[in-house]
Amino acid sequence: MDFEPTPEQQELILIVRKFVREEIVPLEADLPSDAGRLPDEIASRLKKKVAQMGLTSWDAPAEDGGPGLDVVTRTLLAMEMSQHRAGLYASCYGVFGGSGLAHLYEANPDQKERYLYPTLRGERSGFFALSEAGGGSDPARSIRTRAERDGDDWVINGTKMWISNVAESDYGIVVARTGEGRKGLTCFIVDTDAPGFKMLRVIPSLRKVHEPTELVFDDVRVPDSNRLGPVGEGFTLAAGRLANFRIPYSASCVGVAIAAHRLAVDYAQIRETFGKPLAQHQGIQWMLVENEIDIRAARLLVLDAAATADRGGDVKSAASIAKIYCTEAASRVVDRSMQIHGGLGVAADMPFERWFREMRIRRIGEGPNEVQRMVVARSILGSAATVSGATK
């Protein structure tokens, strides 16, 4: 398959690339190394520029007010938007907008008016709460948070763990148990000012932006009008959207790898050791070659997953393959590029140390890579595949 960008895609790529290199990267020289947001006046100015580019809410479908870009185009742009220090978890510091919660595209018209559209306009923000202390990769068995019907309401009790973006949000999509097994999970939209909802603590981690949290739901009453999708279809809704989200998740890893590699190539040509540039040492050359191989392979795999989504194919396996390879390959690229920079590579003056920390999380977030390998194994061997890869 030919993944050479079309003229229309190339035009958008160049627009976004120029914006990132001329607007975002220079700003980061004056921001804390772990910054996750811009000062309000700067963010407002940049959002106006994005609007002039026609890319506000860039990942939203046309029927919901976005530009209606196909998945391949969005993937190409995600690779560009992430090519800066905060690019993994604060891509362009959010100035391009977007819902961040694709589950809301499945909402009914009333819910879209109250949650989706204000989120796309930057007026509201939400989080997604699936994982719990007992696990998140196997929600059919591990979810203990329960929602009980009480008249026109649901009453939610339980805890959630490793939930990001809570401090910045005024609502969340919460997966709770309403029955048994896979058909026993349902999604609810919960406002953070609801009595009984509490962010118990922030969990310190390698990532200093959008830090994970632990949440408590103590008799949180949610109206049935805030139920997202049919009762018992929470697993289907969550799993489908998670699979699709792994595509931009992987693409941002490729973008950071490209940025790291570009810095390494430039540095290798100007830094001299033993009387000649680093680039003339075979050991450094081979590290750069390995970077190039990893980036090219990762780019093709994530674009293949995007093309599968565009043609309506089963994206689950393709997205898992992309997630595995892109997160692991990008980690290798960042590590090599940091090594090429020597002592400078681990300094907070450079973006490598942040990329190094955050990229390590990527092999766990959105489904650990071991679980993604299980998904791919099932696509190869069928549903008879077990965790070990054997058959029943």
VMD Tcl script that draws the C-alpha trace (Angstrom):
set ca {
  {0.00 0.00 0.00}
  {1.27 3.47 -0.89}
  {1.42 5.70 2.18}
  {2.90 8.69 0.36}
  {0.77 11.68 1.47}
  {-1.66 13.07 -1.07}
  {-1.20 16.73 -2.10}
  {-4.03 17.69 0.28}
  {-2.46 15.75 3.15}
  {0.97 17.19 2.42}
  {-0.44 20.71 2.57}
  {-1.90 20.05 6.02}
  {1.33 18.38 7.17}
  {3.38 21.42 6.19}
  {0.92 23.79 7.89}
  {1.07 21.85 11.17}
  {4.84 21.33 10.94}
  {5.39 25.06 10.51}
  {3.11 25.79 13.46}
  {4.91 23.34 15.76}
  {8.40 24.51 14.82}
  {7.67 28.24 14.80}
  {5.07 28.56 17.56}
  {5.35 25.63 19.98}
  {9.04 24.70 20.12}
  {10.30 28.28 20.74}
  {7.82 28.69 23.61}
  {9.24 25.66 25.39}
  {12.56 27.41 25.94}
  {10.81 29.57 28.57}
  {8.54 26.92 30.07}
  {9.35 24.48 32.89}
  {10.71 21.24 31.45}
  {7.64 19.31 32.60}
  {5.06 21.93 31.63}
  {1.69 20.59 30.59}
  {-0.12 23.77 29.69}
  {0.50 27.26 28.34}
  {-0.31 30.59 30.01}
  {-3.91 31.48 29.18}
  {-3.10 34.48 27.02}
  {-0.63 32.50 24.90}
  {-3.01 29.56 24.56}
  {-5.81 31.91 23.48}
  {-3.59 33.49 20.83}
  {-2.53 30.12 19.44}
  {-6.10 28.79 19.40}
  {-7.06 31.72 17.18}
  {-4.26 30.77 14.78}
  {-5.46 27.18 14.76}
  {-8.98 28.39 13.96}
  {-7.61 30.38 11.02}
  {-5.96 27.17 9.81}
  {-9.34 25.42 9.91}
  {-8.07 22.74 12.30}
  {-9.97 23.49 15.50}
  {-11.30 20.22 16.95}
  {-9.12 18.58 14.33}
  {-10.03 15.00 15.23}
  {-13.81 15.49 15.29}
  {-16.14 14.22 12.55}
  {-17.80 16.77 10.28}
  {-21.25 16.04 11.72}
  {-19.97 17.11 15.14}
  {-18.37 20.34 13.95}
  {-14.87 19.11 13.11}
  {-13.05 19.07 9.76}
  {-14.00 15.42 9.19}
  {-10.49 14.22 8.39}
  {-10.00 10.52 7.66}
  {-7.97 8.41 10.08}
  {-4.85 8.29 7.89}
  {-4.78 12.10 7.65}
  {-5.31 12.46 11.40}
  {-2.49 9.97 11.98}
  {-0.12 11.92 9.76}
  {-0.98 15.12 11.63}
  {-0.63 13.45 15.04}
  {2.94 12.56 14.09}
  {3.61 16.24 13.40}
  {1.82 17.66 16.45}
  {3.87 15.56 18.87}
  {7.31 16.68 17.67}
  {8.15 18.83 20.68}
  {9.10 18.36 24.32}
  {5.56 18.00 25.69}
  {4.36 16.14 22.61}
  {3.53 12.79 24.21}
  {1.03 13.84 26.86}
  {0.38 17.50 26.00}
  {0.51 17.57 22.21}
  {0.70 21.26 21.19}
  {-0.60 21.97 24.70}
  {-4.14 21.27 23.55}
  {-4.52 24.30 21.28}
  {-5.88 22.17 18.43}
  {-8.79 21.09 20.63}
  {-10.60 17.82 20.09}
  {-12.75 15.88 22.51}
  {-10.04 13.67 23.96}
  {-12.92 11.29 24.73}
  {-14.03 9.63 21.52}
  {-16.68 7.76 23.52}
  {-18.76 10.95 23.41}
  {-19.26 10.58 19.67}
  {-21.58 7.71 20.66}
  {-23.60 10.01 22.94}
  {-27.22 10.91 22.28}
  {-28.08 14.45 21.05}
  {-28.81 15.79 24.55}
  {-25.53 14.44 25.92}
  {-23.62 15.89 22.99}
  {-25.10 19.31 23.69}
  {-24.16 19.12 27.37}
  {-20.75 17.45 27.11}
  {-19.29 16.84 23.64}
  {-19.76 20.23 22.00}
  {-18.63 22.28 25.03}
  {-15.57 20.01 25.19}
  {-14.79 20.57 21.52}
  {-15.07 24.33 22.13}
  {-12.62 24.07 25.03}
  {-15.28 25.00 27.60}
  {-15.34 21.63 29.35}
  {-12.91 18.79 29.91}
  {-13.38 15.14 30.83}
  {-11.58 12.00 31.94}
  {-12.12 8.29 31.26}
  {-12.28 5.97 34.28}
  {-11.92 2.26 33.55}
  {-8.95 0.91 35.53}
  {-9.14 -0.15 39.16}
  {-6.60 -1.32 41.71}
  {-7.43 -4.92 40.82}
  {-6.79 -4.40 37.13}
  {-7.89 -2.62 33.99}
  {-6.72 -4.86 31.17}
  {-9.41 -7.45 31.94}
  {-12.47 -5.31 32.73}
  {-14.96 -8.14 32.24}
  {-13.59 -9.75 35.40}
  {-11.71 -7.01 37.27}
  {-14.21 -4.14 37.49}
  {-15.69 -3.91 40.99}
  {-17.19 -0.40 40.90}
  {-20.93 -1.00 40.80}
  {-23.93 1.03 39.64}
  {-27.34 0.12 41.08}
  {-30.58 1.37 39.53}
  {-32.72 3.50 41.86}
  {-35.78 4.90 40.11}
  {-34.65 7.33 37.42}
  {-31.10 7.36 38.80}
  {-28.11 5.10 39.18}
  {-26.09 4.99 42.40}
  {-22.37 4.34 41.91}
  {-20.01 2.95 44.56}
  {-16.39 1.92 44.20}
  {-12.90 3.16 43.40}
  {-10.88 3.82 40.26}
  {-7.10 3.91 39.92}
  {-4.58 5.39 37.47}
  {-7.10 7.90 36.07}
  {-5.54 10.88 34.27}
  {-6.81 14.42 33.59}
  {-9.09 14.46 36.64}
  {-7.85 17.72 38.16}
  {-8.48 19.55 34.88}
  {-11.90 18.00 34.29}
  {-15.47 18.76 35.30}
  {-16.91 15.41 34.24}
  {-15.78 11.88 33.51}
  {-16.91 8.77 31.67}
  {-17.02 6.00 34.27}
  {-17.30 2.28 33.53}
  {-19.28 0.52 36.25}
  {-20.69 -2.94 36.79}
  {-24.44 -3.33 36.30}
  {-24.43 -7.11 35.82}
  {-22.06 -10.02 35.33}
  {-19.42 -10.70 32.68}
  {-18.80 -8.64 29.56}
  {-22.47 -7.76 29.26}
  {-22.44 -6.50 32.82}
  {-20.61 -3.21 32.28}
  {-22.19 0.17 31.51}
  {-20.75 3.64 30.88}
  {-21.96 6.71 32.78}
  {-21.15 10.42 32.49}
  {-20.42 11.66 36.01}
  {-20.04 15.34 36.92}
  {-17.15 15.94 39.29}
  {-19.29 18.15 41.53}
  {-21.68 15.26 42.20}
  {-22.00 14.53 45.95}
  {-19.94 11.49 46.88}
  {-17.35 11.88 44.13}
  {-13.82 12.46 45.39}
  {-10.33 12.51 43.96}
  {-8.63 10.70 46.82}
  {-5.03 11.34 45.79}
  {-2.60 12.10 43.02}
  {-0.26 9.17 42.39}
  {3.35 10.38 41.86}
  {4.85 8.79 38.75}
  {7.40 9.24 35.98}
  {4.95 11.60 34.28}
  {4.53 15.07 35.78}
  {1.68 16.23 33.53}
  {-1.90 14.89 33.73}
  {-0.77 12.77 36.66}
  {-2.69 9.59 37.49}
  {-5.12 9.68 40.39}
  {-7.21 7.46 42.63}
  {-10.95 8.18 42.68}
  {-13.69 7.27 45.15}
  {-17.41 6.98 44.38}
  {-19.50 6.95 47.55}
  {-23.22 6.71 46.70}
  {-22.73 8.98 43.68}
  {-26.16 9.52 42.17}
  {-26.25 9.81 38.37}
  {-29.45 10.36 36.36}
  {-30.29 7.76 33.74}
  {-30.04 10.58 31.19}
  {-26.29 10.45 31.84}
  {-26.01 6.78 30.95}
  {-23.79 6.55 27.85}
  {-25.08 3.87 25.52}
  {-27.29 0.89 26.38}
  {-27.11 -0.93 29.69}
  {-24.59 -3.75 29.42}
  {-22.77 -2.31 26.42}
  {-20.04 -0.51 28.35}
  {-17.39 -3.10 27.52}
  {-18.14 -2.91 23.79}
  {-18.10 0.90 23.84}
  {-14.90 1.13 25.88}
  {-13.00 -1.62 24.04}
  {-13.88 -0.31 20.58}
  {-12.86 3.23 21.35}
  {-9.68 2.11 23.13}
  {-8.63 0.12 20.06}
  {-9.13 3.15 17.83}
  {-7.37 5.46 20.29}
  {-4.26 3.29 20.10}
  {-3.69 4.66 16.60}
  {-3.09 8.34 17.54}
  {-1.43 7.09 20.74}
  {1.08 5.20 18.59}
  {1.41 8.05 16.10}
  {2.49 10.49 18.80}
  {5.26 8.05 19.77}
  {6.46 8.04 16.16}
  {6.42 11.84 16.15}
  {8.59 12.05 19.25}
  {10.96 9.46 17.77}
  {11.28 11.57 14.62}
  {12.05 14.67 16.70}
  {14.61 12.82 18.83}
  {16.30 11.36 15.76}
  {16.44 14.75 14.06}
  {18.18 16.25 17.10}
  {20.64 13.33 17.20}
  {21.52 13.67 13.50}
  {22.11 17.41 13.86}
  {24.20 17.00 17.01}
  {26.30 14.18 15.55}
  {27.38 16.46 12.73}
  {28.54 19.36 14.92}
  {29.92 17.63 18.04}
  {33.56 16.57 17.65}
  {35.41 13.85 19.53}
  {38.90 12.52 18.87}
  {39.42 15.10 16.16}
  {36.33 14.43 14.04}
  {32.53 14.82 14.20}
  {30.54 12.12 15.96}
  {28.87 11.38 12.64}
  {32.16 10.04 11.29}
  {32.39 7.37 13.99}
  {30.93 4.08 12.80}
  {29.38 3.34 16.19}
  {27.33 6.54 16.01}
  {26.44 5.93 12.37}
  {25.00 2.53 13.23}
  {22.93 4.01 16.09}
  {21.46 6.51 13.64}
  {20.77 3.72 11.15}
  {18.91 1.75 13.84}
  {16.89 4.88 14.60}
  {15.96 5.24 10.95}
  {14.89 1.60 10.69}
  {12.74 1.81 13.82}
  {11.05 5.03 12.69}
  {10.28 3.82 9.17}
  {8.85 0.52 10.39}
  {6.79 2.20 13.13}
  {5.40 4.78 10.71}
  {4.27 2.10 8.27}
  {2.62 0.01 10.99}
  {0.60 2.88 12.44}
  {-0.46 4.04 8.97}
  {-1.52 0.48 8.16}
  {-3.73 0.50 11.27}
  {-5.15 3.88 10.24}
  {-5.90 2.63 6.72}
  {-7.61 -0.43 8.20}
  {-9.84 1.86 10.27}
  {-10.65 4.01 7.23}
  {-11.83 1.05 5.19}
  {-13.94 -0.26 8.07}
  {-11.78 -3.30 8.78}
  {-11.16 -4.99 12.12}
  {-8.74 -2.52 13.60}
  {-8.20 -4.28 16.92}
  {-5.21 -6.42 15.91}
  {-3.66 -3.78 13.63}
  {-3.91 -1.14 16.37}
  {-2.37 -3.52 18.92}
  {0.54 -4.30 16.59}
  {1.08 -0.58 16.02}
  {0.92 0.12 19.74}
  {3.46 -2.59 20.56}
  {5.96 -1.65 17.90}
  {5.63 2.13 18.02}
  {6.00 2.39 21.79}
  {8.97 0.01 21.90}
  {10.69 1.39 18.80}
  {10.25 5.00 19.92}
  {11.70 4.10 23.33}
  {14.78 2.73 21.58}
  {15.11 5.82 19.39}
  {14.88 8.18 22.37}
  {17.42 6.09 24.30}
  {19.93 6.05 21.41}
  {19.46 9.75 20.73}
  {20.02 10.54 24.40}
  {23.19 8.42 24.36}
  {24.52 10.25 21.31}
  {24.16 13.53 23.22}
  {26.21 12.19 26.14}
  {25.85 14.20 29.36}
  {23.75 16.80 27.58}
  {21.21 14.11 26.79}
  {20.18 13.62 30.42}
  {19.98 17.32 31.23}
  {16.59 18.99 31.60}
  {17.83 21.58 29.09}
  {17.09 18.99 26.42}
  {13.78 17.16 25.85}
  {15.26 13.65 26.00}
  {14.94 13.05 29.73}
  {11.23 13.91 29.63}
  {10.67 11.80 26.54}
  {12.61 8.94 28.18}
  {10.38 8.96 31.28}
  {7.11 9.42 29.45}
  {7.92 6.93 26.71}
  {8.45 4.27 29.37}
  {4.86 4.79 30.49}
  {3.64 4.31 26.93}
  {4.45 0.60 27.02}
  {1.95 0.27 29.88}
  {-0.69 2.90 29.13}
  {-3.73 2.15 26.95}
  {-3.24 -1.56 27.59}
  {0.17 -3.02 28.49}
  {2.12 -4.35 25.53}
  {1.87 -7.87 26.94}
  {-1.92 -7.62 26.73}
  {-1.64 -6.26 23.19}
  {0.39 -9.36 22.31}
  {-2.48 -11.46 23.67}
  {-4.88 -9.57 21.38}
  {-2.67 -10.27 18.37}
  {-2.29 -13.93 19.40}
  {-6.07 -14.33 19.43}
  {-6.27 -12.84 15.94}
  {-3.73 -15.43 14.77}
  {-4.94 -18.48 16.70}
  {-8.59 -17.65 17.23}
  {-10.51 -17.43 20.48}
  {-8.95 -20.71 21.63}
  {-5.68 -18.89 22.32}
  {-4.87 -18.65 26.01}
  {-2.58 -16.25 27.80}
  {0.32 -18.60 27.18}
  {-0.45 -18.84 23.47}
  {-1.48 -22.49 23.79}
  {-4.91 -23.80 22.87}
  {-7.56 -25.23 25.15}
}
mol new
graphics top color blue
foreach p $ca { graphics top sphere $p radius 0.5 }
foreach p [lrange $ca 0 end-1] q [lrange $ca 1 end] { graphics top cylinder $p $q radius 0.2 }
display resetview
